Amino acid sequence: MLLSTKFVEPIERTLDSTFKFRCHKNISCFNKCCRLTNILLTPYDILRMKKRLGISSGEFLEKFTYTHIDEKSSHPYAVLKMMDDEGKCPFVTPEGCSIYEDRPAICRYYPVGQGLMVKQSEKGIVNEGFYFFIKEPNCLGFQEDKEWTIETWRIDQGVDLYDEMNSEWKEIQLRRDNPGQPKLDEKKQSLMYMASYDIDKFRRFVSESKFLDILDIDKEEVEKIKTDEIAMMKFGFKYLKYILILEETLKVKEEYRKQTKDVRNP
């Protein structure tokens, strides 16, 4: 997640773990945690922020992010671009975060960090989460009196919704991290980036090509992804599982099987 381990407390925590923390305008370190940091964005982060700003996903990505290619998995990730010599977040003002209600998941979690492991169970593949504290020396929030459990903090910060929306995408990243998975070529990286982050481009890709003609997709789902961004985002996860050969989540119509190339490589 591009998170430096320098200030990570090396103890795994659970939802019942307690801590004291409060961030407010009158604390002397206010806004300092929003500088010189790497904020890896999720698909739902992009959807919320681009909608908040009233711009397309492509415009948001071009103006506010850069692409990071993970060396281990070869996955492309969108990372929030910091500004000026101070490395300030583009959305931070003297009054605080200008998009606070739609801020990214990693900002909502702070000062809690989240880790995920994929495990095989009787019910199939499941995500198992664990938590840890991030204790930066310039953060005075831990000296405040307000007490939380990690569970009450997640609810208060609205992280539970973000986790629900991104759980399938995170599972894809973890499954691709397993030993033996082949590196992605530039074409697959481009497709993965588009389906993860550029929802407006992905919609055009789906609707303006023969994509929907070739694939056997339920008509109700087709109509939903044309107008519902959440449905389109989740369809993108289904497409990722297919092109990364993790699951046969999509099926080519019988009449097209012999006469068209695989939609994994359009």
ZATORVO-642328 format. One record per residue: residue in three letters; x negated, y negated, z of N, C-alpha, C, O, CB in turn. Coordinates in pm, whole numbers, padded with zeros to 5 digits, always signed. Glycine has a CB too. Example, Ala and Ser with C-alpha at 12.3 -4.5 7.8 and 13.67 -1.06 7.14 Angstrom:
% residues 2
ala-01319+00569+00780-01230+00450+00780-01320+00330+00780-01424+00332+00846-01131+00447+00905/ser-01285+00225+00708-01367+00106+00714-01290-00003+00787-01341-00114+00804-01408+00060+00572/
***
This chain:
% residues 266
met-00082+00122+00000+00000+00000+00000-00085-00127+00000-00034-00236+00026+00093-00001+00121/leu-00213-00115-00028-00306-00227-00030-00324-00291+00107-00379-00400+00119-00258-00331-00128/leu-00278-00223+00209-00288-00277+00344-00425-00247+00401-00467-00131+00405-00178-00220+00435/ser-00497-00350+00446-00625-00330+00509-00605-00259+00642-00512-00290+00716-00699-00463+00529/thr-00692-00162+00670-00681-00089+00797-00755-00160+00911-00760-00110+01023-00736+00053+00781/lys-00813-00275+00881-00895-00346+00979-00818-00378+01106-00872-00367+01216-00948-00474+00919/phe-00691-00419+01091-00614-00460+01208-00501-00362+01242-00410-00395+01318-00556-00599+01186/val-00508-00244+01185-00406-00143+01213-00441-00068+01341-00550-00012+01353-00392-00044+01094/glu-00349-00067+01434-00369+00008+01557-00360+00158+01523-00257+00203+01472-00263-00032+01667/pro-00464+00235+01551-00469+00375+01506-00387+00472+01590-00436+00577+01632-00611+00422+01504/ile-00263+00435+01615-00173+00520+01694-00041+00530+01619+00019+00428+01585-00153+00464+01840/glu+00005+00651+01594+00134+00668+01528+00247+00640+01627+00245+00687+01740+00148+00810+01469/arg+00344+00562+01581+00457+00525+01666+00586+00585+01609+00592+00624+01493+00469+00371+01678/thr+00688+00590+01694+00818+00641+01652+00922+00529+01663+00891+00419+01707+00860+00763+01738/leu+01044+00558+01622+01150+00458+01629+01178+00413+01772+01231+00304+01793+01278+00513+01567/asp+01144+00496+01870+01169+00462+02010+01056+00379+02072+01070+00329+02184+01188+00589+02091/ser+00944+00365+02001+00830+00290+02055+00869+00145+02079+00937+00084+01996+00709+00298+01959/thr+00825+00088+02192+00862-00049+02227+00743-00144+02208+00627-00104+02213+00911-00055+02373/phe+00776-00269+02185+00674-00373+02175+00741-00509+02198+00862-00524+02183+00603-00369+02036/lys+00659-00606+02235+00708-00743+02254+00656-00828+02138+00538-00827+02105+00662-00803+02392/phe+00749-00902+02076+00709-00983+01960+00819-01086+01930+00938-01058+01943+00683-00894+01835/arg+00774-01203+01890+00866-01305+01841+00788-01405+01757+00681-01450+01797+00938-01377+01958/cys+00841-01438+01641+00781-01540+01555+00878-01656+01541+00996-01635+01512+00744-01481+01414/his+00830-01776+01561+00917-01893+01553+00835-02016+01515+00712-02013+01517+00991-01916+01687/lys+00904-02122+01480+00840-02242+01426+00746-02309+01525+00651-02375+01484+00946-02341+01383/asn+00770-02294+01654+00688-02363+01754+00564-02286+01798+00487-02335+01881+00772-02392+01874/ile+00544-02167+01744+00425-02091+01779+00309-02141+01693+00328-02170+01574+00449-01937+01759/ser+00190-02152+01750+00079-02218+01681+00030-02143+01557-00034-02203+01470-00036-02236+01776/cys+00059-02015+01548+00013-01937+01432+00120-01929+01323+00105-01852+01228-00027-01797+01475/phe+00227-02006+01337+00340-02000+01242+00290-02015+01098+00217-02109+01067+00443-02110+01274/asn+00331-01923+01012+00297-01920+00868+00157-01866+00837+00127-01840+00720+00310-02058+00811/lys+00071-01850+00937-00066-01807+00906-00072-01663+00856-00162-01627+00780-00153-01821+01029/cys+00024-01581+00899+00024-01441+00854+00065-01430+00708+00054-01323+00648+00118-01358+00941/cys+00112-01541+00650+00157-01540+00510+00048-01589+00415+00078-01632+00304+00283-01627+00495/arg-00077-01584+00459-00189-01627+00375-00290-01514+00358-00303-01426+00443-00258-01750+00436/leu-00360-01519+00246-00471-01427+00220-00433-01282+00251-00506-01211+00319-00593-01466+00302/thr-00319-01241+00200-00272-01106+00225-00227-01041+00095-00189-01110+00000-00157-01106+00327/asn-00230-00909+00091-00185-00834-00026-00047-00778+00001-00031-00689+00085-00285-00721-00062/ile+00052-00828-00070+00189-00783-00050+00232-00701-00171+00265-00757-00276+00285-00903-00026/leu+00231-00570-00156+00274-00482-00262+00426-00483-00267+00493-00464-00165+00220-00338-00241/leu+00480-00507-00386+00624-00521-00401+00689-00391-00447+00629-00312-00519+00656-00633-00499/thr+00812-00371-00404+00890-00254-00443+00994-00297-00547+01018-00417-00564+00958-00188-00320/pro+01057-00201-00615+01161-00237-00712+01274-00322-00652+01319-00418-00714+01221-00112-00772/tyr+01318-00286-00531+01426-00362-00470+01380-00501-00428+01460-00595-00430+01482-00287-00350/asp+01254-00516-00390+01198-00649-00362+01214-00740-00484+01263-00852-00474+01049-00640-00322/ile+01172-00688-00599+01178-00766-00724+01321-00804-00756+01350-00918-00791+01116-00687-00840/leu+01411-00707-00745+01551-00731-00777+01608-00843-00691+01677-00932-00741+01634-00603-00758/arg+01580-00840-00561+01633-00942-00470+01573-01079-00498+01645-01179-00501+01606-00902-00326/met+01441-01084-00517+01375-01214-00533+01406-01279-00667+01429-01400-00673+01226-01198-00518/lys+01408-01201-00774+01436-01262-00905+01581-01311-00911+01610-01412-00975+01410-01160-01019/lys+01670-01239-00843+01810-01282-00838+01822-01409-00754+01898-01500-00789+01900-01171-00780/arg+01749-01416-00646+01750-01535-00559+01703-01658-00634+01758-01767-00617+01662-01512-00435/leu+01600-01641-00719+01543-01753-00794+01617-01782-00924+01592-01885-00988+01399-01725-00825/gly+01707-01694-00964+01785-01714-01085+01704-01700-01212+01729-01769-01310+01848-01847-01082/ile+01605-01609-01211+01521-01588-01329+01520-01439-01363+01564-01356-01283+01376-01642-01305/ser+01468-01406-01480+01461-01265-01520+01348-01196-01446+01259-01260-01392+01442-01253-01673/ser+01352-01064-01446+01245-00987-01383+01112-01012-01453+01007-01018-01388+01279-00837-01383/gly+01116-01026-01585+00994-01054-01660+00932-01187-01622+00810-01198-01606+01022-01052-01808/glu+01017-01290-01607+00968-01422-01566+00909-01417-01426+00804-01476-01399+01082-01526-01570/phe+00976-01346-01337+00926-01334-01200+00789-01267-01197+00696-01316-01133+01025-01256-01113/leu+00777-01156-01268+00652-01081-01269+00538-01163-01326+00426-01160-01273+00668-00952-01349/glu+00565-01236-01433+00460-01317-01497+00415-01431-01407+00295-01461-01400+00511-01373-01630/lys+00509-01495-01339+00475-01614-01261+00422-01583-01122+00335-01654-01072+00596-01702-01249/phe+00474-01479-01059+00447-01460-00917+00368-01332-00881+00342-01308-00763+00575-01459-00843/thr+00330-01252-00979+00263-01126-00945+00140-01101-01032+00121-01166-01135+00360-01009-00958/tyr+00060-01007-00987-00044-00948-01071-00033-00797-01059+00028-00747-00964-00188-00998-01030/thr-00092-00725-01152-00082-00579-01153-00205-00515-01092-00319-00548-01128-00062-00528-01295/his-00182-00425-01000-00290-00347-00938-00275-00202-00980-00168-00144-00965-00287-00361-00782/ile-00382-00141-01034-00381+00000-01069-00449+00078-00959-00568+00058-00932-00452+00024-01206/asp-00376+00166-00895-00432+00247-00786-00535+00346-00842-00505+00420-00936-00320+00321-00710/glu-00654+00347-00785-00761+00432-00837-00728+00580-00823-00762+00659-00912-00890+00402-00766/lys-00665+00618-00715-00637+00759-00689-00527+00813-00780-00545+00916-00845-00598+00779-00544/ser-00414+00745-00784-00297+00796-00857-00286+00743-00998-00213+00800-01080-00173+00762-00782/ser-00357+00634-01029-00348+00559-01156-00212+00492-01174-00176+00454-01286-00375+00653-01274/his-00137+00478-01065-00008+00410-01072-00026+00259-01079-00114+00204-01013+00078+00448-00950/pro+00056+00191-01159+00054+00044-01160+00150-00013-01055+00263+00033-01043+00090-00010-01300/tyr+00104-00111-00980+00188-00175-00880+00189-00326-00901+00090-00386-00943+00138-00141-00738/ala+00304-00387-00870+00315-00533-00873+00279-00586-00734+00335-00542-00634+00458-00579-00916/val+00187-00682-00730+00142-00741-00604+00170-00890-00610+00144-00955-00711-00011-00712-00578/leu+00223-00945-00501+00255-01087-00496+00128-01170-00508+00029-01145-00439+00330-01122-00367/lys+00132-01269-00595+00015-01354-00621+00011-01469-00521+00106-01546-00510+00019-01408-00766/met-00100-01480-00449-00118-01591-00355-00162-01717-00431-00212-01708-00544-00222-01554-00246/met-00144-01834-00370-00170-01962-00437-00286-02037-00373-00323-02010-00259-00046-02048-00434/asp-00342-02129-00446-00444-02227-00407-00561-02165-00330-00570-02043-00316-00382-02334-00324/asp-00651-02251-00282-00772-02206-00213-00743-02142-00077-00824-02065-00026-00866-02322-00194/glu-00628-02174-00020-00592-02119+00111-00525-01983+00100-00497-01919+00201-00501-02216+00184/gly-00498-01940-00022-00434-01810-00042-00295-01804+00018-00259-01706+00084-00519-01702+00018/lys-00216-01910-00005-00084-01920+00057+00022-01851-00028+00016-01854-00151-00047-02067+00079/cys+00117-01789+00036+00231-01729-00034+00307-01839-00107+00330-01946-00050+00324-01653+00065/pro+00347-01816-00232+00417-01920-00309+00553-01959-00252+00609-02061-00291+00436-01875-00450/phe+00606-01879-00162+00740-01907-00109+00738-01965+00033+00844-01987+00092+00822-01782-00110/val+00619-01990+00086+00609-02043+00222+00607-02196+00220+00534-02257+00141+00483-01990+00291/thr+00686-02256+00305+00691-02402+00321+00657-02433+00468+00651-02341+00550+00833-02460+00281/pro+00636-02560+00502+00612-02594+00643+00725-02548+00735+00703-02527+00855+00595-02743+00657/glu+00844-02532+00680+00959-02488+00759+00970-02336+00768+01053-02283+00841+01087-02544+00699/gly+00885-02267+00694+00891-02121+00693+00915-02067+00553+00890-02135+00454+00999-02073+00787/cys+00964-01946+00545+00985-01879+00416+01109-01935+00347+01217-01939+00404+01000-01727+00436/ser+01090-01979+00222+01201-02039+00147+01297-01935+00090+01406-01969+00045+01146-02125+00034/ile+01256-01807+00091+01344-01700+00042+01366-01598+00154+01378-01479+00128+01284-01630-00084/tyr+01372-01644+00276+01372-01557+00394+01475-01444+00385+01445-01330+00418+01396-01639+00518/glu+01597-01476+00341+01703-01375+00336+01672-01268+00232+01730-01159+00237+01836-01441+00304/asp+01583-01296+00138+01550-01201+00031+01400-01169+00029+01347-01130-00075+01593-01257-00105/arg+01333-01185+00141+01190-01160+00148+01158-01011+00129+01245-00927+00154+01133-01210+00282/pro+01036-00977+00087+01000-00837+00062+01004-00751+00188+01000-00801+00300+00863-00830+00001/ala+01011-00620+00166+01020-00525+00277+00898-00533+00368+00912-00526+00491+01035-00383+00224/ile+00778-00547+00311+00657-00548+00392+00655-00669+00486+00600-00661+00596+00532-00550+00302/cys+00715-00781+00443+00726-00901+00528+00827-00876+00640+00808-00921+00753+00767-01025+00444/arg+00934-00806+00608+01037-00777+00707+00982-00687+00818+01015-00704+00935+01158-00713+00640/tyr+00901-00591+00779+00847-00496+00876+00747-00561+00972+00742-00524+01090+00781-00380+00804/tyr+00668-00656+00925+00560-00714+01004+00610-00761+01140+00712-00830+01147+00495-00832+00927/pro+00541-00725+01249+00408-00667+01262+00405-00514+01271+00309-00455+01321+00342-00724+01383/val+00510-00452+01222+00515-00306+01218+00476-00261+01078+00516-00322+00979+00658-00253+01257/gly+00399-00156+01070+00367-00095+00941+00436+00039+00932+00464+00103+01033+00215-00081+00923/gln+00462+00081+00809+00531+00208+00788+00447+00301+00701+00388+00257+00602+00668+00185+00724/gly+00443+00427+00737+00380+00528+00654+00481+00635+00620+00576+00657+00695+00258+00589+00724/leu+00462+00702+00508+00553+00808+00466+00475+00932+00425+00367+00924+00367+00640+00761+00350/met+00532+01048+00458+00478+01174+00412+00591+01252+00346+00705+01249+00392+00415+01255+00530/val+00559+01322+00238+00657+01409+00173+00638+01550+00226+00528+01604+00224+00642+01405+00018/lys+00749+01611+00273+00741+01747+00326+00848+01834+00261+00955+01787+00222+00757+01747+00479/gln+00817+01961+00252+00913+02058+00199+00992+02115+00316+00934+02162+00414+00841+02172+00119/ser+01124+02113+00307+01209+02168+00411+01310+02264+00348+01309+02286+00227+01282+02056+00489/glu+01395+02321+00432+01499+02411+00381+01595+02338+00289+01658+02400+00202+01575+02474+00497/lys+01607+02206+00308+01696+02126+00225+01626+02071+00102+01686+01996+00024+01754+02012+00306/gly+01501+02106+00085+01424+02056-00029+01318+01958+00016+01273+01963+00131+01516+01989-00131/ile+01278+01869-00073+01175+01771-00043+01235+01655+00037+01335+01596-00003+01109+01718-00173/val+01173+01624+00151+01222+01515+00235+01108+01419+00269+00992+01459+00275+01287+01570+00363/asn+01143+01293+00291+01046+01193+00335+01044+01189+00487+01149+01183+00552+01079+01053+00276/glu+00926+01193+00544+00912+01183+00689+00830+01059+00720+00715+01048+00679+00846+01311+00750/gly+00890+00966+00793+00823+00839+00818+00753+00834+00952+00788+00906+01045+00922+00727+00810/phe+00654+00749+00961+00589+00719+01088+00555+00571+01086+00555+00507+00981+00461+00809+01111/tyr+00526+00516+01203+00506+00371+01214+00379+00340+01291+00324+00425+01362+00627+00306+01283/phe+00332+00218+01277+00214+00173+01349+00224+00021+01363+00303-00044+01294+00081+00215+01275/phe+00143-00035+01453+00144-00180+01473+00024-00243+01403-00085-00186+01398+00142-00214+01623/ile+00047-00362+01348-00058-00441+01285-00088-00557+01380-00004-00645+01400-00016-00492+01140/lys-00207-00557+01438-00240-00658+01539-00355-00744+01490-00472-00717+01517-00276-00591+01674/glu-00318-00849+01417-00419-00944+01368-00454-01043+01479-00365-01085+01554-00367-01019+01241/pro-00581-01080+01492-00622-01167+01603-00559-01306+01600-00546-01370+01705-00771-01182+01601/asn-00518-01352+01481-00459-01486+01475-00307-01485+01499-00244-01590+01498-00487-01549+01340/cys-00250-01367+01522-00106-01357+01547-00079-01357+01697-00125-01270+01770-00048-01229+01482/leu-00004-01458+01741+00026-01473+01884+00164-01419+01918+00208-01429+02033+00016-01619+01925/gly+00232-01364+01820+00368-01317+01842+00379-01208+01947+00482-01195+02012+00425-01268+01715/phe+00271-01128+01963+00274-01020+02062+00271-01073+02205+00296-00998+02299+00157-00926+02039/gln+00241-01202+02223+00237-01260+02357+00374-01314+02401+00390-01360+02514+00134-01373+02361/glu+00471-01307+02309+00606-01352+02342+00679-01247+02427+00634-01133+02438+00686-01381+02213/asp+00791-01287+02487+00861-01201+02583+00971-01113+02522+01018-01021+02588+00921-01286+02690/lys+01011-01140+02400+01121-01065+02339+01078-00920+02313+00980-00896+02243+01166-01132+02207/glu+01154-00825+02369+01117-00683+02357+01206-00613+02254+01326-00638+02244+01128-00612+02493/trp+01142-00524+02179+01211-00447+02075+01169-00300+02084+01067-00266+02144+01179-00504+01934/thr+01250-00216+02024+01201-00085+01980+01181-00100+01829+01234-00194+01769+01302+00035+02016/ile+01107-00010+01769+01090-00019+01623+01226-00004+01555+01251-00065+01451+00991+00090+01572/glu+01313+00077+01612+01445+00095+01554+01526-00035+01556+01586-00072+01455+01521+00205+01628/thr+01529-00105+01672+01606-00229+01679+01542-00338+01592+01613-00424+01539+01617-00277+01825/trp+01409-00336+01579+01340-00432+01493+01381-00409+01346+01408-00506+01274+01187-00419+01509/arg+01384-00285+01303+01421-00253+01165+01561-00302+01135+01587-00359+01029+01412-00102+01140/ile+01653-00279+01229+01792-00322+01208+01800-00474+01203+01867-00530+01116+01883-00267+01320/asp+01732-00540+01296+01736-00686+01303+01679-00750+01177+01730-00853+01132+01659-00734+01424/gln+01576-00691+01120+01509-00748+01003+01569-00700+00869+01526-00744+00763+01363-00712+01007/gly+01667-00612+00875+01732-00566+00753+01648-00470+00671+01670-00455+00551+01768-00682+00669/val+01551-00406+00735+01461-00316+00662+01530-00185+00626+01493-00121+00527+01336-00288+00745/asp+01631-00145+00705+01698-00019+00678+01758-00016+00538+01754+00087+00471+01806+00007+00782/leu+01815-00128+00492+01870-00135+00357+01760-00122+00252+01776-00050+00153+01946-00267+00337/tyr+01649-00191+00274+01537-00185+00178+01481-00043+00169+01449+00005+00061+01426-00283+00220/asp+01469+00024+00284+01418+00161+00283+01513+00254+00209+01470+00342+00134+01397+00210+00427/glu+01642+00233+00229+01741+00315+00159+01730+00296+00008+01736+00393-00068+01884+00280+00206/met+01714+00172-00034+01708+00142-00177+01578+00192-00242+01577+00225-00360+01721-00006-00199/asn+01471+00197-00164+01340+00232-00221+01292+00373-00188+01184+00413-00230+01237+00135-00174/ser+01372+00450-00113+01326+00580-00067+01291+00673-00183+01191+00745-00177+01432+00645+00021/glu+01372+00673-00288+01347+00762-00401+01221+00720-00475+01143+00806-00518+01467+00761-00497/trp+01200+00590-00490+01080+00539-00558+00955+00572-00478+00853+00611-00536+01091+00386-00578/lys+00962+00558-00347+00847+00591-00263+00815+00740-00270+00698+00780-00271+00873+00550-00118/glu+00918+00821-00276+00898+00966-00288+00823+00999-00417+00736+01086-00418+01033+01040-00284/ile+00856+00930-00524+00788+00951-00653+00639+00921-00640+00556+00997-00688+00852+00863-00764/gln+00607+00809-00574+00466+00772-00557+00391+00879-00478+00279+00916-00513+00454+00636-00486/leu+00454+00928-00372+00387+01027-00287+00371+01161-00358+00267+01226-00345+00465+01046-00159/arg+00470+01201-00432+00460+01328-00505+00352+01322-00613+00286+01421-00643+00596+01364-00568/arg+00335+01204-00670+00232+01187-00772+00093+01181-00711-00007+01199-00781+00259+01061-00853/asp+00085+01157-00581-00044+01150-00512-00102+01287-00479-00217+01299-00436-00030+01069-00385/asn-00022+01390-00499-00068+01525-00466-00185+01566-00553-00191+01528-00670+00045+01625-00481/pro-00280+01644-00498-00397+01690-00576-00354+01766-00702-00257+01842-00700-00487+01779-00488/gly-00428+01744-00809-00400+01816-00932-00312+01741-01031-00299+01781-01146-00336+01944-00900/gln-00252+01630-00986-00170+01551-01077-00260+01478-01177-00358+01416-01137-00082+01450-00998/pro-00228+01484-01306-00313+01418-01405-00303+01266-01397-00201+01212-01356-00275+01465-01544/lys-00410+01199-01437-00408+01053-01443-00313+01008-01552-00294+01077-01652-00551+00997-01467/leu-00254+00892-01532-00162+00837-01632-00240+00761-01738-00332+00687-01706-00059+00745-01565/asp-00202+00780-01865-00263+00699-01970-00194+00562-01972-00096+00541-01900-00252+00769-02109/glu-00243+00470-02054-00191+00333-02055-00043+00329-02092+00033+00247-02040-00271+00247-02152/lys-00001+00418-02182+00139+00419-02225+00231+00458-02110+00335+00396-02089+00158+00514-02343/lys+00191+00563-02037+00273+00606-01923+00270+00501-01811+00371+00479-01744+00222+00742-01869/gln+00157+00436-01792+00150+00330-01692+00246+00217-01728+00315+00163-01641+00006+00276-01681/ser+00251+00183-01856+00340+00077-01902+00486+00114-01881+00566+00031-01837+00314+00047-02050/leu+00522+00239-01911+00659+00285-01892+00695+00288-01743+00806+00252-01704+00678+00424-01953/met+00600+00331-01662+00624+00339-01518+00644+00199-01458+00731+00179-01374+00509+00410-01448/tyr+00562+00106-01501+00571-00032-01454+00706-00092-01494+00773-00155-01412+00455-00118-01510/met+00745-00073-01619+00872-00128-01667+00990-00071-01590+01076-00146-01543+00889-00099-01817/ala+00995+00062-01576+01109+00126-01509+01113+00092-01360+01220+00093-01300+01103+00276-01527/ser+00998+00063-01301+00993+00029-01158+01029-00116-01134+01108-00146-01043+00854+00057-01103/tyr+00974-00205-01213+00978-00348-01179+01054-00438-01276+01125-00529-01233+00841-00398-01169/asp+01041-00414-01405+01100-00507-01503+01236-00456-01546+01253-00405-01656+01008-00523-01627/ile+01334-00472-01457+01466-00414-01478+01536-00471-01601+01612-00401-01667+01551-00436-01356/asp+01512-00599-01632+01575-00659-01749+01518-00602-01879+01591-00577-01975+01557-00811-01747/lys+01387-00581-01882+01324-00519-01998+01366-00373-02011+01389-00324-02121+01171-00529-01988/phe+01376-00305-01897+01417-00165-01899+01560-00152-01950+01591-00057-02023+01405-00104-01760/arg+01647-00245-01914+01785-00242-01965+01785-00256-02117+01859-00185-02185+01870-00354-01900/arg+01704-00347-02169+01696-00363-02315+01641-00237-02380+01689-00194-02485+01607-00484-02353/phe+01542-00179-02318+01481-00055-02369+01586+00056-02378+01588+00131-02475+01364-00011-02279/val+01672+00065-02277+01774+00169-02273+01887+00141-02372+01932+00231-02442+01831+00182-02132/ser+01931+00016-02379+02051-00016-02457+02024-00045-02605+02112-00023-02688+02119-00134-02397/glu+01905-00093-02638+01879-00134-02776+01806-00029-02859+01786-00048-02979+01798-00261-02776/ser+01767+00081-02797+01703+00191-02870+01804+00305-02883+01921+00287-02852+01572+00240-02796/lys+01760+00420-02929+01847+00537-02941+01848+00620-02812+01896+00733-02810+01802+00625-03059/phe+01797+00562-02708+01783+00628-02579+01913+00694-02535+01914+00813-02503+01738+00528-02473/leu+02023+00617-02534+02150+00668-02484+02216+00765-02583+02299+00847-02543+02244+00553-02455/asp+02180+00756-02711+02233+00849-02809+02167+00986-02796+02231+01090-02812+02213+00795-02951/ile+02039+00985-02765+01960+01108-02759+01985+01186-02631+01985+01309-02632+01814+01076-02771/leu+02005+01114-02520+02018+01181-02391+02163+01211-02355+02254+01136-02388+01956+01095-02282/asp+02182+01322-02289+02314+01364-02245+02341+01305-02107+02310+01366-02005+02325+01520-02243/ile+02400+01185-02107+02425+01114-01981+02575+01090-01968+02642+01055-02064+02347+00979-01976/asp+02625+01109-01848+02766+01090-01819+02810+00950-01860+02742+00852-01831+02795+01114-01671/lys+02924+00940-01928+02973+00811-01980+02996+00709-01868+02971+00590-01885+03104+00831-02057/glu+03043+00758-01754+03066+00668-01640+02935+00607-01592+02930+00489-01558+03135+00744-01525/glu+02828+00688-01590+02697+00638-01548+02645+00537-01650+02585+00436-01612+02597+00754-01532/val+02667+00563-01779+02623+00472-01884+02688+00335-01867+02620+00232-01875+02656+00528-02023/glu+02818+00334-01843+02889+00207-01826+02841+00133-01701+02833+00010-01700+03040+00232-01817/lys+02809+00209-01597+02766+00147-01472+02630+00081-01487+02609-00031-01438+02761+00249-01361/ile+02536+00148-01554+02401+00091-01565+02397-00031-01657+02300-00107-01654+02305+00197-01615/lys+02500-00049-01737+02504-00165-01826+02532-00295-01749+02493-00403-01793+02610-00145-01933/thr+02599-00283-01634+02640-00403-01560+02590-00410-01416+02586-00518-01357+02788-00412-01560/asp+02552-00296-01360+02515-00289-01219+02363-00274-01206+02307-00172-01247+02589-00171-01148/glu+02297-00375-01148+02150-00371-01140+02100-00263-01045+01995-00203-01069+02098-00507-01095/ile+02174-00236-00939+02134-00129-00847+02141+00005-00918+02051+00088-00905+02224-00128-00720/ala+02248+00026-00995+02262+00150-01071+02149+00163-01173+02096+00272-01194+02399+00156-01141/met+02114+00052-01238+02005+00055-01335+01872+00085-01267+01790+00160-01321+01996-00078-01411/met+01850+00027-01151+01728+00053-01077+01716+00201-01042+01610+00262-01059+01723-00033-00949/lys+01826+00260-00995+01825+00401-00958+01813+00492-01080+01753+00599-01073+01952+00436-00880/phe+01869+00448-01193+01850+00523-01317+01703+00518-01357+01650+00615-01412+01940+00466-01430/gly+01638+00405-01328+01494+00394-01355+01415+00498-01277+01317+00553-01328+01444+00254-01320/phe+01456+00525-01153+01388+00627-01072+01407+00765-01136+01315+00847-01138+01442+00627-00927/lys+01527+00789-01187+01555+00916-01255+01466+00931-01379+01412+01038-01406+01706+00925-01295/tyr+01452+00821-01452+01366+00821-01571+01220+00846-01533+01149+00918-01603+01379+00687-01646/leu+01174+00785-01422+01037+00806-01378+01010+00953-01345+00906+01006-01383+01008+00720-01255/lys+01102+01017-01276+01084+01159-01244+01072+01242-01371+00999+01341-01377+01201+01210-01158/tyr+01146+01199-01474+01143+01273-01600+01012+01252-01676+00949+01349-01718+01261+01230-01689/ile+00971+01126-01692+00850+01102-01772+00723+01146-01700+00621+01174-01764+00840+00954-01807/leu+00729+01154-01566+00613+01199-01489+00614+01350-01468+00527+01406-01403+00608+01128-01354/ile+00716+01415-01525+00732+01560-01520+00736+01610-01375+00673+01709-01339+00618+01630-01596/leu+00812+01539-01293+00835+01580-01155+00963+01661-01144+00970+01758-01068+00841+01457-01063/glu+01065+01620-01222+01193+01692-01225+01256+01672-01363+01232+01571-01429+01289+01643-01112/glu+01337+01767-01405+01410+01754-01531+01540+01679-01503+01649+01735-01511+01439+01894-01595/thr+01526+01552-01471+01641+01471-01433+01722+01423-01553+01837+01381-01537+01596+01351-01352/leu+01666+01430-01672+01734+01390-01794+01733+01506-01893+01643+01591-01890+01668+01264-01856/lys+01833+01508-01980+01846+01618-02075+01874+01563-02214+01964+01481-02233+01958+01715-02031/val+01795+01609-02311+01816+01568-02450+01932+01648-02508+01943+01769-02486+01686+01590-02535/lys+02020+01580-02580+02134+01647-02642+02086+01755-02738+01982+01742-02802+02224+01546-02715/glu+02164+01860-02746+02126+01977-02827+02094+01941-02970+01997+01990-03026+02237+02080-02825/glu+02176+01854-03030+02157+01819-03172+02032+01738-03200+01990+01724-03315+02276+01743-03221/tyr+01971+01684-03093+01850+01602-03111+01721+01675-03074+01612+01625-03100+01862+01476-03029/arg+01733+01791-03013+01615+01857-02958+01506+01885-03061+01387+01871-03031+01655+01986-02894/lys+01545+01923-03181+01446+01960-03281+01404+01844-03371+01299+01849-03435+01499+02072-03366/gln+01486+01739-03375+01461+01632-03470+01407+01503-03409+01388+01405-03481+01585+01602-03543/thr+01382+01502-03279+01330+01379-03218+01215+01409-03124+01208+01518-03066+01442+01304-03143/lys+01127+01316-03110+01020+01334-03014+01071+01316-02873+01175+01255-02851+00907+01237-03042/asp+00999+01369-02780+01039+01367-02640+01049+01222-02592+00960+01142-02619+00938+01447-02553/val+01158+01187-02520+01173+01051-02469+01075+01021-02358+01068+00908-02310+01314+01029-02420/arg+00998+01123-02316+00890+01096-02222+00781+01014-02289+00704+00945-02222+00833+01225-02167/asn+00774+01023-02422+00672+00952-02499+00736+00881-02617+00711+00918-02732+00563+01049-02547/pro+00819+00779-02591+00893+00712-02698+00800+00636-02793+00847+00574-02889+00995+00616-02639/
***
